[in-house]
Structure formats: structure tokens, C-alpha cells
């Protein structure tokens, strides 16, 4: 039967195999235990919640409730307990899950020699950008007719173009928070030889100086509110669609 699926639908089989290889229940539960600060495990495992959520994300079921009904015997707790667990998952757990999964995937990509040609040989390029979570269509009734409704959360995401994969995410539950308030968390991941590519919103003197102090580099559009003094003669390197590069 497996041979028939491999022959007719090789990509789905590869994806399923990859997910089962990287996102094992034990690995998911270990990640939760090591990163969660307030939540704990009693009867409902994090890996079980992850499985239910994955069924919704991959559109096998339209909602957590319908996914739960299909797995109610295996889950072993009430739907209320499932929602309570989901609502209490901390942002640190989400961040750790992305980082841990990317680390494992990076090993597999290296083993398969699947990395893209580096944009700058000898350095590791990282694209940093903000991401606002899309608002849910299921807003509270009292907020549906007002533009001042509560905003969803946001995050900063680090994308590795050589791996074609997000390697770090820094989520924030406060939809009104400034992206710059998350920069200290980004700094903890800077390694020697990293080059961060980002827009002018991240052109903050303290942030850029700390990247340099960790022997990292940055390519960033200059923000007028960030004073700087050139330590050497500037050289024009070329032009882009939106300006000149020095």
C-alpha cells in the first residue's frame, strides 16, 4: 500500500515522513517541558494538543472541536481541557518549538546537501522582519462594529535564505507593542559571522552596536532618527530601485 502512495503521491508521502521524523511526540513534549514556565502537564500532553492543531492547520478538519471529536478516545480529556491547554500555551513554547525544529531540519538539509548557494560566502545571512498575525473573523460581538477592537499579536521572524526556512521567531501577545521592544530577544541569538538584513524600523543605534559587539554584521536602510558618523570615506557601490547603496 505504501508503494502505491509513493508512486502516485510522492510529495505528500515525503512531507508526512519528514513531519514524523522531526516532530515526534517525545521531542514535542521535551520541548514543552524545557521551555514552559507556568503551564505543566497533568493528563493532556503537549504533543496531543499539537497533533489536534496540526489537523486544523493542514485543513484535515475545520476546527479544534471537530478534530477533537475524531480523536476523543485517544485524547482522553474533555474539550474544555483542550481549549484551556491551548489558551495557556506560552509564547516561549512557540519560540522554542520553531528554533528546535529548525535546528533539526538544518542537520537534515546539510546531510542532503540541500543548502542554497550563500549570498555572501563565508557569512550566514539572516533576514529579520516583523509579522502581524491576521485578525480572526470570530471577533467578540461587541467589537464587530468598531475599528478600535483589540489587535491580534505580532512577532519578529528570522529567515535563513540558505535554508529557505524560518529559524527563529519572537512572538508577542501585545498587538499594540512596538517591534523594537523585541530586539533584546533577537540579540541573544546573534552569532559571529551573522549578517542581519532588515528595514529601517530596526535601525536602532543600540541594537546595531550590540550586533557589532557580538562580531556580527548588518545591512540596514538608514533611519533619519539614527545619528551616525562615517569612520571612513563612503564609496558608492551601486543603485537599487529605491535608492543608492554606499
ABEGO torsion letter per residue (X at the ends): XAAAAAAABAAAAAAAAAAAAABBAAAAAAAAAAABAABBBBABBAAAAAAAAAAAAAGABABAAAAAAAAAAAAGBBAAAAAAAAAABBAAAAAAAAAAAAAAAAAAAAAAGABBBBABBGBBBBBBBBBBBBBBABBBAAAAABAABBBBBBBBBBBBAAAGBBABBBBBABAABBAAAAAAAAAAABBBGBBBBBBAAABBAAAAAAAAAAGBBBBBBBBAABBBBBABBBBBAEBBAAEBBX
